[in-house]
Amino acid sequence: MKANTLFSVLLLLVSGLANAAPATDTEFTTKAKSVFLMDYDSGTEIVAKDADVLMPPSSMIKLMTLAVLFDEIKSGNLTMDSKLPVSENADYKNPLWYPASKICLVAGQEITVRDAILGLIVLSGGDASVVVAEKLAGSENAFTAKMTAKARSIGMEQSTFGNASGLPDPNNLMTSRELAILATHIIGDYPDIYPMFATKRFEFGDYKSDWCRDWGRTHTVNYNKLLFTMPGADGLKTGHTDSGGYGMVASAKVGGRRLVGVINGFNGRGHDALAAEMKKLLNYGYTTTSHKIYYQPGDTVVAVPVWYGRVDTVSATVEKPFAVTLPKPVPMSSIRVLARFNEPAPAPIAVGDKLGEIIAEYDGRVIAHAPLVAAERVQKVRFFKRLVRNISVMIRGK
């Protein structure tokens, strides 16, 4: 039987340096305690200031509450029209909510999943967080275990959770880098839901008290002011506490290119100042770097020979866009993009099976890599055909 051999196939040659924190003539400066900026497609870190320091996330923690809820929608356990009961814990008369952001709910009423999502995104409704938590886990305390499990499943190893709303709690701790991981997960894994993050205004239509109706008249506009000031901005979430300052997780897509930014511990004057700082951060990324996507999921990167398969080759593709981020201006040097795989790949092969990896190299070092996976299924030939092939190998060496 033919032994597996490692093959490297040169796919293309391009100019530029990529996928490390790009060197630029100027550094981004900010008074925020923590900042992180990344290219969505390549995952390249563009700006990082204390990005791995755990800090209170305030209402940005609601992104994890939403991610757990989105999983329930994606799995079919809930729909946008499903009803969620409101308990005394989420009642607007609970002193917990008097100074806090809220939809303004009354115990005993029910709200739809859609209204809960918009209430969380636009109004930063802490009461809606409790409603979601109690529906999915029975209590807010039990729900934090779901938040933790979700965080670990997507690579957030440091974040801890004390509640679903982001109200001050010593266990509410997240890093800017992990908030960016969460944002990219939400953008990529819930494409049908993510557009809701661009909602600029939400008018809740089911207030149950006169006080709440008065509240609702003046609380309809998204706290994320970046949506109003930067073309291409389409999410995600702001936060604020007196002790922690202002924070924002944001994303914008400009010229087909998406960046994700996080600011935390910003002591500017209100959400307008926060949005201006985030706009400055995102614009820094767009003006000092560029990127190129080489392969999209489904593209055939290389045809890998198959051993004992009903076909001779299998198409290898990528699981997500394979991109490289470049600093501006770039030197006229070279990046090599290669596919590496064991040849031949033994059948049977299932869609998604790893076949090798795609690599971008600069000056002899790997600066970007991603798995190569099977784009199609390949079944194994029957015993008699395998026997014939073995005899052929012994006689002809192939």
C-alpha positions as CSV (number, residue, x, y, z in Angstrom):
1,M,0.0,0.0,0.0
2,K,1.3,3.5,-0.9
3,A,2.6,5.4,2.1
4,N,1.2,8.9,2.9
5,T,3.6,11.7,1.9
6,L,3.4,15.3,3.0
7,F,2.9,17.5,0.0
8,S,3.2,21.3,0.0
9,V,1.6,23.1,-3.0
10,L,2.4,26.7,-3.7
11,L,-0.9,28.4,-4.4
12,L,0.1,32.0,-5.2
13,L,2.6,34.7,-4.5
14,V,1.7,38.2,-3.3
15,S,3.5,41.2,-2.0
16,G,3.3,42.5,1.6
17,L,3.6,41.6,5.2
18,A,0.6,40.2,7.0
19,N,-1.2,38.7,10.0
20,A,0.9,39.9,12.9
21,A,0.1,43.2,14.7
22,P,1.0,45.5,11.8
23,A,3.7,48.0,12.2
24,T,2.5,51.5,11.4
25,D,4.1,55.0,11.4
26,T,1.8,56.1,14.2
27,E,0.3,54.3,17.2
28,F,-3.3,54.6,18.3
29,T,-3.6,56.6,21.5
30,T,-6.5,56.6,23.9
31,K,-7.3,57.4,27.5
32,A,-9.5,54.2,27.7
33,K,-8.0,51.6,30.1
34,S,-8.4,48.8,27.6
35,V,-8.7,48.6,23.8
36,F,-8.7,45.9,21.2
37,L,-9.2,46.1,17.4
38,M,-9.1,43.2,14.9
39,D,-9.9,42.4,11.3
40,Y,-12.9,40.1,11.3
41,D,-11.9,38.0,8.3
42,S,-8.2,37.4,9.1
43,G,-8.5,37.6,12.9
44,T,-5.4,39.9,12.8
45,E,-4.8,42.0,15.9
46,I,-4.5,45.7,14.9
47,V,-4.6,47.5,18.2
48,A,-4.2,46.0,21.7
49,K,-3.9,47.9,24.9
50,D,-4.3,45.8,28.1
51,A,-6.5,43.6,26.0
52,D,-6.1,40.6,28.2
53,V,-6.8,42.3,31.5
54,L,-10.0,41.2,33.2
55,M,-12.3,44.2,33.8
56,P,-16.0,44.7,34.7
57,P,-17.9,44.6,31.3
58,S,-21.0,46.4,32.6
59,S,-23.9,46.0,30.1
60,M,-21.6,44.5,27.4
61,I,-22.1,41.3,29.3
62,K,-25.5,41.2,27.8
63,L,-23.9,40.0,24.6
64,M,-23.3,36.7,26.3
65,T,-26.9,36.6,27.5
66,L,-28.0,37.2,24.0
67,A,-25.7,34.5,22.6
68,V,-27.2,31.9,24.9
69,L,-30.6,33.0,23.8
70,F,-29.6,32.9,20.1
71,D,-28.6,29.3,20.5
72,E,-32.1,28.4,21.8
73,I,-33.5,30.1,18.7
74,K,-31.1,28.4,16.4
75,S,-31.9,25.0,17.8
76,G,-35.6,25.6,17.4
77,N,-36.5,25.6,21.1
78,L,-37.7,29.2,20.8
79,T,-39.0,31.4,18.0
80,M,-39.1,35.2,17.8
81,D,-42.8,35.0,18.8
82,S,-42.3,32.8,21.8
83,K,-43.6,34.3,25.0
84,L,-41.4,34.9,28.1
85,P,-43.0,35.4,31.5
86,V,-41.9,38.4,33.7
87,S,-41.3,37.7,37.4
88,E,-41.1,39.9,40.4
89,N,-37.4,39.9,39.9
90,A,-37.8,41.8,36.6
91,D,-40.6,44.1,37.8
92,Y,-39.8,47.8,37.3
93,K,-40.7,48.4,41.0
94,N,-37.8,46.2,42.1
95,P,-35.4,48.7,43.5
96,L,-32.6,47.0,41.5
97,W,-34.0,48.6,38.3
98,Y,-34.8,52.1,39.5
99,P,-31.4,53.6,38.5
100,A,-30.7,51.0,35.8
101,S,-31.5,50.7,32.1
102,K,-34.6,48.7,31.5
103,I,-37.6,48.1,29.2
104,C,-39.9,48.8,32.1
105,L,-41.8,45.5,32.7
106,V,-44.5,44.4,35.2
107,A,-44.6,41.1,37.0
108,G,-47.2,38.8,35.4
109,Q,-47.0,40.1,31.9
110,E,-45.4,38.2,29.0
111,I,-43.0,39.6,26.3
112,T,-42.0,38.1,23.0
113,V,-38.5,36.9,22.4
114,R,-38.3,39.5,19.7
115,D,-39.1,42.3,22.2
116,A,-36.7,40.9,24.7
117,I,-33.9,40.9,22.1
118,L,-34.6,44.5,21.0
119,G,-35.0,45.6,24.6
120,L,-31.6,44.2,25.4
121,I,-29.9,45.6,22.3
122,V,-31.5,49.1,22.1
123,L,-32.6,49.9,25.6
124,S,-29.9,47.7,27.4
125,G,-32.8,46.3,29.4
126,G,-31.5,44.6,32.5
127,D,-35.0,43.5,33.3
128,A,-35.1,41.6,29.9
129,S,-31.8,39.9,30.9
130,V,-33.5,38.5,34.0
131,V,-36.6,37.4,31.9
132,V,-34.3,35.5,29.5
133,A,-32.2,34.0,32.3
134,E,-35.2,32.7,34.2
135,K,-36.9,31.3,31.1
136,L,-33.7,29.4,30.0
137,A,-32.3,28.3,33.4
138,G,-35.0,28.8,36.1
139,S,-33.0,31.5,37.8
140,E,-30.4,34.2,37.0
141,N,-27.8,32.5,39.2
142,A,-28.3,29.2,37.3
143,F,-28.1,31.0,34.0
144,T,-24.5,32.2,34.8
145,A,-23.4,28.6,34.4
146,K,-24.8,28.5,30.9
147,M,-23.0,31.8,30.2
148,T,-19.8,30.3,31.4
149,A,-20.2,27.1,29.4
150,K,-21.0,29.1,26.3
151,A,-17.9,31.3,26.8
152,R,-15.6,28.3,27.1
153,S,-17.1,26.7,24.0
154,I,-16.1,29.6,21.8
155,G,-12.6,30.1,23.3
156,M,-13.3,32.6,26.0
157,E,-11.1,31.1,28.7
158,Q,-10.9,34.0,31.3
159,S,-14.4,35.5,31.4
160,T,-16.5,35.0,34.5
161,F,-20.2,35.9,35.1
162,G,-22.1,36.9,38.2
163,N,-25.4,37.9,36.6
164,A,-27.0,38.3,33.2
165,S,-27.4,42.1,33.2
166,G,-23.9,43.4,33.9
167,L,-25.0,45.2,37.1
168,P,-22.0,45.5,39.4
169,D,-20.9,42.1,40.7
170,P,-17.4,40.9,41.6
171,N,-17.8,37.9,39.3
172,N,-18.6,40.0,36.2
173,L,-15.1,40.1,34.5
174,M,-14.2,40.0,30.9
175,T,-11.2,41.0,28.7
176,S,-11.4,43.2,25.7
177,R,-10.0,40.4,23.5
178,E,-12.6,38.0,24.7
179,L,-15.4,40.5,24.1
180,A,-14.1,40.7,20.5
181,I,-14.2,36.9,20.3
182,L,-17.8,37.0,21.5
183,A,-18.7,39.7,18.9
184,T,-17.2,37.7,16.0
185,H,-19.1,34.6,17.2
186,I,-22.4,36.5,17.2
187,I,-21.7,38.1,13.8
188,G,-20.7,34.8,12.2
189,D,-22.9,32.3,13.8
190,Y,-26.2,34.1,13.8
191,P,-26.4,35.9,10.4
192,D,-30.2,36.0,10.4
193,I,-30.3,37.6,13.9
194,Y,-27.3,39.9,13.8
195,P,-29.0,42.7,11.7
196,M,-31.1,43.4,14.8
197,F,-28.0,45.0,16.3
198,A,-28.3,47.8,13.8
199,T,-31.7,48.9,15.2
200,K,-31.5,52.6,16.1
201,R,-34.9,52.9,17.8
202,F,-37.2,50.5,19.6
203,E,-40.7,51.5,20.9
204,F,-42.0,48.8,23.2
205,G,-45.7,48.5,22.6
206,D,-47.0,46.7,25.7
207,Y,-46.4,48.8,28.8
208,K,-48.6,47.8,31.7
209,S,-48.4,50.9,33.9
210,D,-48.7,54.7,33.4
211,W,-45.2,55.2,34.9
212,C,-43.7,52.8,32.3
213,R,-45.6,54.5,29.5
214,D,-44.1,57.8,30.5
215,W,-40.7,56.1,30.7
216,G,-41.1,54.6,27.3
217,R,-41.8,58.0,25.6
218,T,-38.2,59.1,26.4
219,H,-36.4,55.8,26.1
220,T,-36.5,54.6,22.5
221,V,-33.0,55.4,21.1
222,N,-30.1,53.0,21.0
223,Y,-27.3,53.8,23.4
224,N,-24.9,52.9,20.6
225,K,-24.5,56.3,19.1
226,L,-21.9,55.0,16.6
227,L,-24.9,53.7,14.5
228,F,-25.8,57.4,13.9
229,T,-22.4,58.8,13.2
230,M,-20.4,56.2,11.2
231,P,-21.5,54.8,7.9
232,G,-21.1,51.0,7.9
233,A,-21.5,50.6,11.7
234,D,-24.0,47.9,12.5
235,G,-23.6,46.8,16.1
236,L,-23.1,45.7,18.9
237,K,-23.4,46.9,22.5
238,T,-22.4,49.6,25.0
239,G,-22.1,49.6,28.7
240,H,-21.6,52.0,31.6
241,T,-21.1,52.0,35.4
242,D,-20.0,54.8,37.6
243,S,-17.0,52.8,38.8
244,G,-16.0,51.2,35.5
245,G,-16.6,54.0,33.1
246,Y,-17.9,53.6,29.6
247,G,-17.4,50.6,27.3
248,M,-18.4,49.5,23.8
249,V,-18.2,46.5,21.6
250,A,-18.6,47.7,18.0
251,S,-18.4,46.5,14.4
252,A,-18.4,48.3,11.1
253,K,-18.3,47.1,7.5
254,V,-16.7,49.6,5.1
255,G,-15.9,48.8,1.5
256,G,-16.7,45.1,2.1
257,R,-14.2,44.9,5.0
258,R,-15.4,44.3,8.6
259,L,-13.5,45.4,11.7
260,V,-14.4,44.6,15.3
261,G,-13.4,47.0,18.1
262,V,-13.7,47.0,21.9
263,I,-13.2,49.9,24.3
264,N,-13.5,49.6,28.1
265,G,-12.8,51.9,31.0
266,F,-13.4,55.1,29.0
267,N,-14.1,58.1,31.1
268,G,-15.4,60.4,28.4
269,R,-18.5,62.5,28.7
270,G,-21.3,60.2,27.8
271,H,-22.2,57.8,25.0
272,D,-21.5,60.4,22.3
273,A,-17.9,60.8,23.4
274,L,-17.7,57.0,23.6
275,A,-18.9,56.7,20.0
276,A,-16.4,59.3,18.9
277,E,-13.6,57.3,20.5
278,M,-14.8,54.1,18.8
279,K,-15.1,55.8,15.5
280,K,-11.5,57.0,15.9
281,L,-10.4,53.5,16.7
282,L,-12.2,51.9,13.7
283,N,-11.0,54.6,11.3
284,Y,-7.4,54.0,12.5
285,G,-7.8,50.4,11.5
286,Y,-9.2,51.2,8.1
287,T,-6.6,53.9,7.3
288,T,-3.5,52.1,8.5
289,T,-4.2,48.5,7.3
290,S,-5.7,46.7,4.3
291,H,-6.6,43.1,3.8
292,K,-7.2,40.5,1.1
293,I,-9.4,37.4,1.2
294,Y,-7.9,34.6,-0.8
295,Y,-10.4,31.8,-0.3
296,Q,-14.0,31.6,0.8
297,P,-15.7,28.5,2.2
298,G,-16.6,26.3,-0.7
299,D,-13.8,27.4,-2.9
300,T,-11.5,24.6,-4.0
301,V,-8.1,25.4,-2.7
302,V,-6.5,22.2,-3.9
303,A,-7.6,18.7,-5.1
304,V,-6.1,16.1,-2.8
305,P,-5.5,12.6,-4.1
306,V,-7.6,9.8,-2.4
307,W,-6.6,6.3,-1.5
308,Y,-9.2,3.6,-1.7
309,G,-11.9,6.1,-2.8
310,R,-14.6,5.8,-5.4
311,V,-13.1,9.0,-6.9
312,D,-9.5,9.8,-7.4
313,T,-9.4,13.2,-5.6
314,V,-11.3,15.2,-3.1
315,S,-11.7,19.0,-3.1
316,A,-10.2,20.7,-0.1
317,T,-11.7,24.0,1.1
318,V,-11.6,26.4,4.1
319,E,-14.1,26.5,6.9
320,K,-14.1,30.3,7.0
321,P,-12.6,33.0,4.8
322,F,-8.8,32.8,4.6
323,A,-7.6,36.4,4.7
324,V,-4.4,38.3,5.3
325,T,-4.2,41.8,6.8
326,L,-1.4,44.2,5.7
327,P,0.0,47.4,7.1
328,K,0.0,50.5,5.0
329,P,2.3,51.1,3.3
330,V,3.7,47.6,2.8
331,P,7.3,46.8,1.7
332,M,7.7,45.1,-1.7
333,S,8.5,41.7,-0.3
334,S,6.7,38.4,-0.7
335,I,4.1,36.3,1.1
336,R,3.8,32.7,0.0
337,V,0.5,30.9,0.3
338,L,0.7,27.2,0.4
339,A,-1.5,24.1,0.9
340,R,0.0,21.3,2.9
341,F,-1.6,17.9,3.1
342,N,-0.9,14.2,3.4
343,E,-1.1,12.5,0.0
344,P,-3.1,10.4,-0.6
345,A,-6.0,10.9,1.9
346,P,-7.5,7.5,2.9
347,A,-11.2,7.0,2.2
348,P,-13.9,7.1,3.5
349,I,-13.9,10.9,3.9
350,A,-16.8,12.9,5.3
351,V,-17.6,16.6,4.5
352,G,-15.6,18.7,7.0
353,D,-12.8,16.1,7.6
354,K,-9.5,17.8,8.0
355,L,-7.1,17.1,5.1
356,G,-4.3,19.5,5.8
357,E,-3.8,23.2,6.2
358,I,-3.4,26.4,4.2
359,I,-0.5,28.6,5.3
360,A,0.7,32.1,4.6
361,E,4.5,32.7,5.0
362,Y,6.6,35.8,5.1
363,D,10.4,35.6,5.3
364,G,10.3,32.0,6.2
365,R,7.8,32.2,9.1
366,V,4.2,31.3,9.2
367,I,2.0,34.4,9.7
368,A,-1.4,32.9,9.0
369,H,-2.8,29.4,8.9
370,A,-6.2,27.6,8.8
371,P,-7.4,24.0,8.3
372,L,-8.1,22.5,4.9
373,V,-11.3,20.4,5.0
374,A,-13.1,18.1,2.7
375,A,-15.8,19.9,0.6
376,E,-17.4,16.6,-0.3
377,R,-18.0,13.1,0.8
378,V,-15.8,10.3,-0.6
379,Q,-16.9,6.7,-0.1
380,K,-14.5,3.8,0.2
381,V,-14.4,1.3,-2.7
382,R,-15.5,-2.3,-2.1
383,F,-13.2,-5.1,-1.0
384,F,-12.7,-6.6,-4.5
385,K,-11.7,-3.2,-5.9
386,R,-9.3,-2.6,-3.0
387,L,-7.7,-6.0,-3.7
388,V,-7.3,-5.1,-7.4
389,R,-5.7,-1.8,-6.5
390,N,-3.3,-3.4,-4.0
391,I,-2.2,-5.8,-6.8
392,S,-1.8,-2.9,-9.1
393,V,0.5,-1.1,-6.6
394,M,2.6,-4.2,-6.1
395,I,3.0,-4.7,-9.9
396,R,3.3,-1.2,-11.2
397,G,4.0,0.8,-8.1
398,K,0.9,2.9,-8.3
